[in-house]
């Protein structure tokens, strides 16, 4: 059982659902240490007082807010507690909205919410009601000395909390979008066809952290005393003839698709139109009503 990182309750109306919060993501990073190369010893850090130029013990360090230059207000733990609302241990749900209406730019991090002991029934009630409604709950909560915005949804039978950015934290794009640019109709048609060649259902299992794998291979080679050389970075110049580049890209995509249709390649990598073509050759009945996932499964069994 994972360790809970936050304990509180979901509140909507007069109903409270006691929950425990768990991290939903386990990031697989390659961790490094800083060492002194001549003797291989680890590098340590000390907290130094800049005025006295000497180390400071932890019990003499306090948090301070600079109200103006060189003028600070010192804060103790009790001061942060005083700023917390009475519901600081509560996810206060204010609205239920369609999940698809939330722009992904607001998403920050995902957590699982499990029931506390004795609250399984009310937890299951909220989960089932949200599943039936098809809506997600938006609310606020306090975590790590700051108020957070979050959205509740149901994923695989578990309540999930997506921590969101507040609206004023999202930077505007006014100066980034190109203006006054005309799109050529023929180029647009080729670009759309190229996108269609790569279209399909999202399957996160198809994507891997290849950089981390290569980095670990470099570490193994260095450990074995082998030479490591970086490959020259390819030049990525903007094509002078966009139409020619689109046509060449489309032809390459078609050839790759044709090879997969003729062999036993990765069906997941095909577009729905390519899968329908393959299903037609295999004489699979009901293919026109199938989703891409259903077509893949039917072809694998054919």
C-alpha positions as a Python dict, from the first residue, in 0.01 Angstrom:
ca = {
    (1, 'X'): (0, 0, 0),
    (2, 'X'): (150, 338, -98),
    (3, 'X'): (202, 608, 164),
    (4, 'X'): (-60, 883, 176),
    (5, 'X'): (80, 1233, 120),
    (6, 'X'): (-233, 1424, 232),
    (7, 'X'): (-538, 1340, 443),
    (8, 'X'): (-866, 1531, 436),
    (9, 'X'): (-1216, 1517, 294),
    (10, 'X'): (-1408, 1596, -23),
    (11, 'X'): (-1690, 1838, 56),
    (12, 'X'): (-1987, 1912, -170),
    (13, 'X'): (-2303, 2057, -20),
    (14, 'X'): (-2338, 1908, 328),
    (15, 'X'): (-2172, 1579, 229),
    (16, 'X'): (-1816, 1497, 339),
    (17, 'X'): (-1611, 1210, 198),
    (18, 'X'): (-1296, 1139, 406),
    (19, 'X'): (-1008, 1054, 171),
    (20, 'X'): (-636, 996, 156),
    (21, 'X'): (-427, 1136, -129),
    (22, 'X'): (-161, 933, -309),
    (23, 'X'): (77, 1030, -587),
    (24, 'X'): (-46, 887, -919),
    (25, 'X'): (285, 931, -1102),
    (26, 'X'): (621, 762, -1038),
    (27, 'X'): (876, 940, -1254),
    (28, 'X'): (1173, 732, -1367),
    (29, 'X'): (1458, 981, -1365),
    (30, 'X'): (1829, 901, -1378),
    (31, 'X'): (1971, 1058, -1062),
    (32, 'X'): (2321, 1201, -1038),
    (33, 'X'): (2549, 1316, -756),
    (34, 'X'): (2799, 1599, -761),
    (35, 'X'): (3144, 1473, -658),
    (36, 'X'): (3493, 1616, -625),
    (37, 'X'): (3668, 1459, -924),
    (38, 'X'): (4024, 1428, -779),
    (39, 'X'): (3918, 1217, -479),
    (40, 'X'): (3563, 1105, -566),
    (41, 'X'): (3408, 1250, -249),
    (42, 'X'): (3052, 1382, -247),
    (43, 'X'): (2987, 1756, -258),
    (44, 'X'): (2797, 1888, 44),
    (45, 'X'): (2618, 2216, 102),
    (46, 'X'): (2604, 2443, 403),
    (47, 'X'): (2360, 2721, 486),
    (48, 'X'): (2579, 3028, 521),
    (49, 'X'): (2489, 3363, 675),
    (50, 'X'): (2598, 3615, 413),
    (51, 'X'): (2666, 3884, 675),
    (52, 'X'): (2875, 3675, 915),
    (53, 'X'): (3007, 3437, 645),
    (54, 'X'): (2963, 3129, 865),
    (55, 'X'): (2729, 2825, 878),
    (56, 'X'): (2388, 2872, 1046),
    (57, 'X'): (2213, 2593, 1246),
    (58, 'X'): (1861, 2499, 1139),
    (59, 'X'): (1703, 2624, 1463),
    (60, 'X'): (1818, 2980, 1380),
    (61, 'X'): (1664, 2982, 1030),
    (62, 'X'): (1316, 3129, 983),
    (63, 'X'): (1097, 3217, 685),
    (64, 'X'): (1071, 3587, 612),
    (65, 'X'): (873, 3806, 372),
    (66, 'X'): (1051, 4112, 229),
    (67, 'X'): (803, 4402, 248),
    (68, 'X'): (1061, 4641, 106),
    (69, 'X'): (1435, 4630, 49),
    (70, 'X'): (1614, 4484, 355),
    (71, 'X'): (1296, 4499, 566),
    (72, 'X'): (1157, 4156, 655),
    (73, 'X'): (860, 4019, 846),
    (74, 'X'): (949, 3690, 1017),
    (75, 'X'): (688, 3412, 1005),
    (76, 'X'): (648, 3110, 1231),
    (77, 'X'): (449, 2792, 1167),
    (78, 'X'): (160, 2936, 1365),
    (79, 'X'): (139, 3231, 1126),
    (80, 'X'): (89, 3001, 829),
    (81, 'X'): (-176, 2807, 1021),
    (82, 'X'): (-358, 3135, 1096),
    (83, 'X'): (-380, 3207, 723),
    (84, 'X'): (-541, 2872, 651),
    (85, 'X'): (-918, 2856, 620),
    (86, 'X'): (-1125, 2637, 848),
    (87, 'X'): (-1159, 2396, 556),
    (88, 'X'): (-786, 2369, 490),
    (89, 'X'): (-816, 1988, 515),
    (90, 'X'): (-1104, 1987, 267),
    (91, 'X'): (-1135, 1966, -108),
    (92, 'X'): (-1423, 2212, -141),
    (93, 'X'): (-1610, 2122, -461),
    (94, 'X'): (-1790, 2427, -600),
    (95, 'X'): (-1898, 2319, -948),
    (96, 'X'): (-1951, 2010, -1161),
    (97, 'X'): (-1853, 2064, -1525),
    (98, 'X'): (-1787, 1857, -1841),
    (99, 'X'): (-1429, 1732, -1817),
    (100, 'X'): (-1368, 1791, -2189),
    (101, 'X'): (-1425, 2165, -2139),
    (102, 'X'): (-1108, 2199, -1929),
    (103, 'X'): (-809, 2308, -2139),
    (104, 'X'): (-516, 2067, -2071),
    (105, 'X'): (-286, 2368, -2021),
    (106, 'X'): (-435, 2400, -1672),
    (107, 'X'): (-332, 2047, -1565),
    (108, 'X'): (-33, 2037, -1332),
    (109, 'X'): (-16, 1700, -1153),
    (110, 'X'): (-235, 1396, -1085),
    (111, 'X'): (-319, 1228, -754),
    (112, 'X'): (-532, 930, -656),
    (113, 'X'): (-786, 967, -376),
    (114, 'X'): (-869, 657, -175),
    (115, 'X'): (-1127, 628, 104),
    (116, 'X'): (-1029, 653, 468),
    (117, 'X'): (-1127, 362, 691),
    (118, 'X'): (-1503, 360, 743),
    (119, 'X'): (-1581, 597, 454),
    (120, 'X'): (-1598, 336, 177),
    (121, 'X'): (-1976, 363, 138),
    (122, 'X'): (-1993, 740, 94),
    (123, 'X'): (-1683, 723, -130),
    (124, 'X'): (-1854, 468, -355),
    (125, 'X'): (-2167, 683, -358),
    (126, 'X'): (-1980, 991, -486),
    (127, 'X'): (-1781, 788, -738),
    (128, 'X'): (-2093, 623, -883),
    (129, 'X'): (-2288, 951, -894),
    (130, 'X'): (-2002, 1121, -1079),
    (131, 'X'): (-1973, 832, -1325),
    (132, 'X'): (-2348, 849, -1395),
    (133, 'X'): (-2338, 1227, -1444),
    (134, 'X'): (-2031, 1223, -1669),
    (135, 'X'): (-1916, 1542, -1495),
    (136, 'X'): (-1601, 1643, -1307),
    (137, 'X'): (-1593, 1838, -981),
    (138, 'X'): (-1394, 2162, -960),
    (139, 'X'): (-1285, 2295, -623),
    (140, 'X'): (-1006, 2429, -404),
    (141, 'X'): (-791, 2285, -126),
    (142, 'X'): (-483, 2383, 75),
    (143, 'X'): (-164, 2181, 38),
    (144, 'X'): (199, 2267, 115),
    (145, 'X'): (121, 2613, 252),
    (146, 'X'): (-70, 2734, -53),
    (147, 'X'): (-421, 2711, -190),
    (148, 'X'): (-460, 2481, -487),
    (149, 'X'): (-720, 2447, -761),
    (150, 'X'): (-822, 2096, -857),
    (151, 'X'): (-1067, 1887, -1056),
    (152, 'X'): (-1211, 1553, -944),
    (153, 'X'): (-1285, 1279, -1195),
    (154, 'X'): (-1325, 902, -1194),
    (155, 'X'): (-1052, 684, -1347),
    (156, 'X'): (-1077, 305, -1343),
    (157, 'X'): (-1310, 310, -1043),
    (158, 'X'): (-1094, 548, -836),
    (159, 'X'): (-1148, 916, -764),
    (160, 'X'): (-865, 1113, -919),
    (161, 'X'): (-762, 1469, -837),
    (162, 'X'): (-596, 1676, -1108),
    (163, 'X'): (-413, 1973, -960),
    (164, 'X'): (-470, 2276, -1182),
    (165, 'X'): (-304, 2610, -1242),
    (166, 'X'): (-515, 2915, -1159),
    (167, 'X'): (-629, 3125, -1454),
    (168, 'X'): (-389, 3413, -1375),
    (169, 'X'): (-94, 3171, -1386),
    (170, 'X'): (-143, 3098, -1757),
    (171, 'X'): (58, 3333, -1976),
    (172, 'X'): (-119, 3500, -2271),
    (173, 'X'): (-28, 3407, -2629),
    (174, 'X'): (-115, 3741, -2789),
    (175, 'X'): (236, 3806, -2922),
    (176, 'X'): (314, 3448, -3027),
    (177, 'X'): (52, 3357, -3288),
    (178, 'X'): (159, 3460, -3641),
    (179, 'X'): (-76, 3705, -3806),
    (180, 'X'): (-143, 3799, -4166),
    (181, 'X'): (-14, 3467, -4304),
    (182, 'X'): (-205, 3314, -4595),
    (183, 'X'): (-219, 2934, -4619),
    (184, 'X'): (-195, 2780, -4965),
    (185, 'X'): (-496, 2558, -5039),
    (186, 'X'): (-293, 2281, -5206),
    (187, 'X'): (-40, 2273, -4922),
    (188, 'X'): (-325, 2257, -4671),
    (189, 'X'): (-480, 1958, -4846),
    (190, 'X'): (-147, 1771, -4840),
    (191, 'X'): (-89, 1861, -4474),
    (192, 'X'): (-435, 1730, -4382),
    (193, 'X'): (-373, 1408, -4572),
    (194, 'X'): (-36, 1366, -4399),
    (195, 'X'): (-199, 1417, -4058),
    (196, 'X'): (-463, 1157, -4148),
    (197, 'X'): (-186, 908, -4230),
    (198, 'X'): (-55, 944, -3874),
    (199, 'X'): (-397, 958, -3704),
    (200, 'X'): (-516, 694, -3458),
    (201, 'X'): (-614, 631, -3098),
    (202, 'X'): (-389, 744, -2815),
    (203, 'X'): (-191, 454, -2668),
    (204, 'X'): (67, 575, -2412),
    (205, 'X'): (232, 232, -2412),
    (206, 'X'): (368, 299, -2762),
    (207, 'X'): (598, 574, -2636),
    (208, 'X'): (916, 520, -2435),
    (209, 'X'): (1182, 737, -2279),
    (210, 'X'): (1452, 651, -2531),
    (211, 'X'): (1683, 929, -2407),
    (212, 'X'): (1703, 769, -2063),
    (213, 'X'): (1779, 431, -2221),
    (214, 'X'): (2060, 579, -2431),
    (215, 'X'): (2196, 768, -2129),
    (216, 'X'): (2215, 444, -1927),
    (217, 'X'): (2395, 280, -2222),
    (218, 'X'): (2648, 566, -2219),
    (219, 'X'): (2700, 512, -1845),
    (220, 'X'): (2759, 138, -1902),
    (221, 'X'): (3013, 213, -2177),
    (222, 'X'): (3195, 465, -1956),
    (223, 'X'): (3200, 214, -1670),
    (224, 'X'): (3353, -46, -1901),
    (225, 'X'): (3623, 202, -2006),
    (226, 'X'): (3494, 233, -2362),
    (227, 'X'): (3507, 552, -2564),
    (228, 'X'): (3187, 751, -2601),
    (229, 'X'): (3135, 989, -2890),
    (230, 'X'): (2837, 1214, -2950),
    (231, 'X'): (2678, 1185, -3293),
    (232, 'X'): (2668, 1513, -3487),
    (233, 'X'): (2334, 1687, -3453),
    (234, 'X'): (2145, 1683, -3785),
    (235, 'X'): (2071, 2017, -3943),
    (236, 'X'): (1701, 2100, -3952),
    (237, 'X'): (1665, 2379, -4203),
    (238, 'X'): (1322, 2500, -4304),
    (239, 'X'): (1240, 2347, -4646),
    (240, 'X'): (1269, 2594, -4930),
    (241, 'X'): (991, 2413, -5118),
    (242, 'X'): (715, 2335, -4869),
    (243, 'X'): (498, 2164, -5130),
    (244, 'X'): (780, 1926, -5226),
    (245, 'X'): (852, 1848, -4860),
    (246, 'X'): (483, 1770, -4797),
    (247, 'X'): (464, 1542, -5101),
    (248, 'X'): (782, 1357, -5002),
    (249, 'X'): (655, 1314, -4644),
    (250, 'X'): (322, 1183, -4770),
    (251, 'X'): (486, 935, -5007),
    (252, 'X'): (707, 805, -4725),
    (253, 'X'): (403, 764, -4497),
    (254, 'X'): (214, 580, -4773),
    (255, 'X'): (505, 341, -4836),
    (256, 'X'): (536, 265, -4466),
    (257, 'X'): (163, 208, -4444),
    (258, 'X'): (161, -20, -4747),
    (259, 'X'): (444, -228, -4601),
    (260, 'X'): (249, -271, -4277),
    (261, 'X'): (-64, -369, -4469),
    (262, 'X'): (124, -633, -4668),
    (263, 'X'): (315, -780, -4374),
    (264, 'X'): (267, -855, -4008),
    (265, 'X'): (369, -510, -3889),
    (266, 'X'): (231, -293, -3612),
    (267, 'X'): (-143, -256, -3669),
    (268, 'X'): (-162, 8, -3399),
    (269, 'X'): (46, 239, -3616),
    (270, 'X'): (-205, 237, -3902),
    (271, 'X'): (-473, 496, -3958),
    (272, 'X'): (-837, 390, -3940),
    (273, 'X'): (-870, 407, -4320),
    (274, 'X'): (-573, 172, -4359),
    (275, 'X'): (-721, -67, -4104),
    (276, 'X'): (-1055, -63, -4290),
    (277, 'X'): (-871, -146, -4613),
    (278, 'X'): (-697, -436, -4444),
    (279, 'X'): (-1025, -552, -4287),
    (280, 'X'): (-1191, -545, -4628),
    (281, 'X'): (-919, -775, -4767),
    (282, 'X'): (-969, -1005, -4467),
    (283, 'X'): (-1349, -1002, -4525),
    (284, 'X'): (-1425, -898, -4167),
    (285, 'X'): (-1798, -840, -4127),
    (286, 'X'): (-1926, -526, -3952),
    (287, 'X'): (-1596, -348, -4009),
    (288, 'X'): (-1757, -15, -4102),
    (289, 'X'): (-1912, 16, -3754),
    (290, 'X'): (-1595, -75, -3565),
    (291, 'X'): (-1371, 167, -3379),
    (292, 'X'): (-998, 166, -3452),
    (293, 'X'): (-930, -46, -3143),
    (294, 'X'): (-1198, -298, -3248),
    (295, 'X'): (-1051, -314, -3599),
    (296, 'X'): (-704, -388, -3458),
    (297, 'X'): (-841, -670, -3242),
    (298, 'X'): (-1044, -818, -3530),
    (299, 'X'): (-742, -811, -3762),
    (300, 'X'): (-520, -973, -3501),
    (301, 'X'): (-768, -1261, -3475),
    (302, 'X'): (-819, -1293, -3853),
}
